[in-house]
């Protein structure tokens, strides 16, 4: 039962960071430069 609880916490967290990384990567490709100082870390958008 404890395993399911840990899984219920970890899966959405991993999914969130993977999706955020994918979005940031797409924004950087579109802009053609590194957006580290310009991007909102919570939404992945400028």
N, CA, C and O atoms as a Tinker XYZ file with bonds, in Angstrom:
   184  protein
     1  N      0.823000   -1.198000    0.000000    73     2
     2  CA     0.000000    0.000000    0.000000    64     1     3
     3  C      0.866000    1.260000    0.000000    63     2     4     5
     4  O      0.547000    2.240000   -0.673000    81     3
     5  N      1.954000    1.226000    0.754000    73     3     6
     6  CA     2.851000    2.376000    0.816000    64     5     7
     7  C      3.496000    2.616000   -0.554000    63     6     8     9
     8  O      3.745000    3.759000   -0.940000    81     7
     9  N      3.760000    1.537000   -1.276000    73     7    10
    10  CA     4.335000    1.644000   -2.612000    64     9    11
    11  C      3.412000    2.428000   -3.545000    63    10    12    13
    12  O      3.878000    3.254000   -4.330000    81    11
    13  N      2.112000    2.171000   -3.460000    73    11    14
    14  CA     1.150000    2.888000   -4.305000    64    13    15
    15  C      1.101000    4.371000   -3.968000    63    14    16    17
    16  O      0.943000    5.210000   -4.855000    81    15
    17  N      1.235000    4.691000   -2.693000    73    15    18
    18  CA     1.240000    6.096000   -2.273000    64    17    19
    19  C      2.455000    6.817000   -2.849000    63    18    20    21
    20  O      2.336000    7.922000   -3.378000    81    19
    21  N      3.619000    6.187000   -2.742000    73    19    22
    22  CA     4.848000    6.782000   -3.279000    64    21    23
    23  C      4.737000    6.930000   -4.794000    63    22    24    25
    24  O      5.146000    7.947000   -5.356000    81    23
    25  N      4.189000    5.924000   -5.444000    73    23    26
    26  CA     3.995000    5.966000   -6.888000    64    25    27
    27  C      3.040000    7.089000   -7.283000    63    26    28    29
    28  O      3.254000    7.768000   -8.287000    81    27
    29  N      1.987000    7.281000   -6.490000    73    27    30
    30  CA     1.011000    8.339000   -6.772000    64    29    31
    31  C      1.622000    9.727000   -6.634000    63    30    32    33
    32  O      1.122000   10.680000   -7.231000    81    31
    33  N      2.677000    9.855000   -5.869000    73    31    34
    34  CA     3.371000   11.135000   -5.717000    64    33    35
    35  C      4.431000   11.310000   -6.803000    63    34    36    37
    36  O      4.540000   12.384000   -7.394000    81    35
    37  N      5.203000   10.271000   -7.067000    73    35    38
    38  CA     6.333000   10.379000   -7.991000    64    37    39
    39  C      5.933000   10.481000   -9.461000    63    38    40    41
    40  O      6.529000   11.259000  -10.206000    81    39
    41  N      4.947000    9.721000   -9.882000    73    39    42
    42  CA     4.575000    9.716000  -11.302000    64    41    43
    43  C      4.138000   11.105000  -11.782000    63    42    44    45
    44  O      4.639000   11.558000  -12.811000    81    43
    45  N      3.239000   11.796000  -11.095000    73    43    46
    46  CA     2.874000   13.141000  -11.565000    64    45    47
    47  C      4.039000   14.135000  -11.518000    63    46    48    49
    48  O      4.136000   15.009000  -12.380000    81    47
    49  N      4.916000   14.011000  -10.530000    73    47    50
    50  CA     6.058000   14.924000  -10.431000    64    49    51
    51  C      7.006000   14.721000  -11.605000    63    50    52    53
    52  O      7.466000   15.692000  -12.204000    81    51
    53  N      7.300000   13.475000  -11.938000    73    51    54
    54  CA     8.172000   13.185000  -13.078000    64    53    55
    55  C      7.512000   13.655000  -14.374000    63    54    56    57
    56  O      8.173000   14.229000  -15.239000    81    55
    57  N      6.219000   13.412000  -14.501000    73    55    58
    58  CA     5.473000   13.831000  -15.693000    64    57    59
    59  C      5.529000   15.353000  -15.850000    63    58    60    61
    60  O      5.736000   15.856000  -16.954000    81    59
    61  N      5.348000   16.076000  -14.763000    73    59    62
    62  CA     5.374000   17.544000  -14.778000    64    61    63
    63  C      6.724000   18.074000  -15.258000    63    62    64    65
    64  O      6.780000   18.930000  -16.141000    81    63
    65  N      7.807000   17.566000  -14.678000    73    63    66
    66  CA     9.133000   18.063000  -15.057000    64    65    67
    67  C      9.511000   17.661000  -16.479000    63    66    68    69
    68  O     10.198000   18.413000  -17.170000    81    67
    69  N      9.076000   16.496000  -16.921000    73    67    70
    70  CA     9.346000   16.086000  -18.303000    64    69    71
    71  C      8.597000   16.987000  -19.282000    63    70    72    73
    72  O      9.159000   17.411000  -20.291000    81    71
    73  N      7.336000   17.278000  -18.986000    73    71    74
    74  CA     6.546000   18.148000  -19.857000    64    73    75
    75  C      7.098000   19.566000  -19.856000    63    74    76    77
    76  O      7.138000   20.217000  -20.900000    81    75
    77  N      7.521000   20.046000  -18.704000    73    75    78
    78  CA     8.090000   21.389000  -18.606000    64    77    79
    79  C      9.393000   21.478000  -19.393000    63    78    80    81
    80  O      9.628000   22.458000  -20.098000    81    79
    81  N     10.228000   20.468000  -19.275000    73    79    82
    82  CA    11.480000   20.444000  -20.030000    64    81    83
    83  C     11.244000   20.404000  -21.528000    63    82    84    85
    84  O     11.961000   21.046000  -22.296000    81    83
    85  N     10.239000   19.651000  -21.938000    73    83    86
    86  CA     9.903000   19.571000  -23.361000    64    85    87
    87  C      9.420000   20.922000  -23.872000    63    86    88    89
    88  O      9.784000   21.336000  -24.973000    81    87
    89  N      8.609000   21.605000  -23.085000    73    87    90
    90  CA     8.091000   22.909000  -23.501000    64    89    91
    91  C      9.207000   23.952000  -23.567000    63    90    92    93
    92  O      9.257000   24.747000  -24.505000    81    91
    93  N     10.093000   23.952000  -22.585000    73    91    94
    94  CA    11.213000   24.900000  -22.579000    64    93    95
    95  C     12.116000   24.639000  -23.780000    63    94    96    97
    96  O     12.581000   25.578000  -24.426000    81    95
    97  N     12.362000   23.378000  -24.077000    73    95    98
    98  CA    13.189000   23.031000  -25.231000    64    97    99
    99  C     12.556000   23.546000  -26.522000    63    98   100   101
   100  O     13.255000   24.071000  -27.389000    81    99
   101  N     11.252000   23.398000  -26.650000    73    99   102
   102  CA    10.556000   23.888000  -27.845000    64   101   103
   103  C     10.631000   25.408000  -27.940000    63   102   104   105
   104  O     10.832000   25.954000  -29.025000    81   103
   105  N     10.470000   26.095000  -26.807000    73   103   106
   106  CA    10.562000   27.564000  -26.799000    64   105   107
   107  C     11.961000   28.023000  -27.212000    63   106   108   109
   108  O     12.104000   28.993000  -27.956000    81   107
   109  N     12.989000   27.326000  -26.730000    73   107   110
   110  CA    14.362000   27.701000  -27.074000    64   109   111
   111  C     14.658000   27.441000  -28.549000    63   110   112   113
   112  O     15.360000   28.226000  -29.187000    81   111
   113  N     14.126000   26.342000  -29.094000    73   111   114
   114  CA    14.321000   26.074000  -30.516000    64   113   115
   115  C     13.642000   27.146000  -31.357000    63   114   116   117
   116  O     14.197000   27.609000  -32.353000    81   115
   117  N     12.433000   27.539000  -30.950000    73   115   118
   118  CA    11.691000   28.560000  -31.688000    64   117   119
   119  C     12.418000   29.902000  -31.645000    63   118   120   121
   120  O     12.466000   30.616000  -32.646000    81   119
   121  N     12.979000   30.243000  -30.494000    73   119   122
   122  CA    13.684000   31.514000  -30.336000    64   121   123
   123  C     15.091000   31.454000  -30.923000    63   122   124   125
   124  O     15.659000   32.487000  -31.278000    81   123
   125  N     15.650000   30.266000  -31.027000    73   123   126
   126  CA    16.990000   30.109000  -31.568000    64   125   127
   127  C     18.093000   30.514000  -30.615000    63   126   128   129
   128  O     19.216000   30.791000  -31.037000    81   127
   129  N     17.777000   30.551000  -29.320000    73   127   130
   130  CA    18.799000   30.910000  -28.329000    64   129   131
   131  C     18.436000   30.332000  -26.967000    63   130   132   133
   132  O     17.342000   29.801000  -26.775000    81   131
   133  N     19.366000   30.443000  -26.028000    73   131   134
   134  CA    19.152000   29.980000  -24.662000    64   133   135
   135  C     18.279000   30.991000  -23.926000    63   134   136   137
   136  O     18.595000   32.181000  -23.909000    81   135
   137  N     17.204000   30.542000  -23.329000    73   135   138
   138  CA    16.266000   31.436000  -22.651000    64   137   139
   139  C     16.314000   31.297000  -21.131000    63   138   140   141
   140  O     15.330000   31.592000  -20.453000    81   139
   141  N     17.440000   30.856000  -20.595000    73   139   142
   142  CA    17.549000   30.595000  -19.159000    64   141   143
   143  C     17.168000   31.793000  -18.297000    63   142   144   145
   144  O     16.517000   31.626000  -17.266000    81   143
   145  N     17.559000   32.988000  -18.700000    73   143   146
   146  CA    17.285000   34.177000  -17.890000    64   145   147
   147  C     15.951000   34.828000  -18.221000    63   146   148   149
   148  O     15.526000   35.744000  -17.517000    81   147
   149  N     15.287000   34.380000  -19.272000    73   147   150
   150  CA    14.062000   35.036000  -19.723000    64   149   151
   151  C     12.795000   34.228000  -19.472000    63   150   152   153
   152  O     11.695000   34.777000  -19.541000    81   151
   153  N     12.927000   32.944000  -19.184000    73   151   154
   154  CA    11.763000   32.066000  -19.160000    64   153   155
   155  C     11.177000   31.938000  -17.752000    63   154   156   157
   156  O     11.908000   31.969000  -16.762000    81   155
   157  N      9.871000   31.797000  -17.674000    73   155   158
   158  CA     9.180000   31.580000  -16.406000    64   157   159
   159  C      9.323000   30.101000  -16.044000    63   158   160   161
   160  O      8.832000   29.251000  -16.787000    81   159
   161  N      9.975000   29.765000  -14.933000    73   159   162
   162  CA    10.220000   28.359000  -14.602000    64   161   163
   163  C      8.964000   27.575000  -14.227000    63   162   164   165
   164  O      9.004000   26.346000  -14.182000    81   163
   165  N      7.858000   28.254000  -13.957000    73   163   166
   166  CA     6.639000   27.558000  -13.560000    64   165   167
   167  C      5.780000   27.170000  -14.753000    63   166   168   169
   168  O      5.057000   26.175000  -14.696000    81   167
   169  N      5.848000   27.944000  -15.838000    73   167   170
   170  CA     5.008000   27.666000  -16.997000    64   169   171
   171  C      5.797000   27.215000  -18.203000    63   170   172   173
   172  O      5.240000   26.585000  -19.103000    81   171
   173  N      7.087000   27.522000  -18.244000    73   171   174
   174  CA     7.893000   27.167000  -19.399000    64   173   175
   175  C      7.719000   28.131000  -20.550000    63   174   176   177
   176  O      8.166000   27.853000  -21.663000    81   175
   177  N      7.075000   29.263000  -20.304000    73   175   178
   178  CA     6.859000   30.269000  -21.346000    64   177   179
   179  C      7.549000   31.565000  -20.955000    63   178   180   181
   180  O      7.933000   31.762000  -19.802000    81   179
   181  N      7.696000   32.434000  -21.925000    73   179   182
   182  CA     8.327000   33.729000  -21.647000    64   181   183
   183  C      7.416000   34.640000  -20.889000    63   182   184
   184  O      7.793000   35.769000  -20.575000    81   183
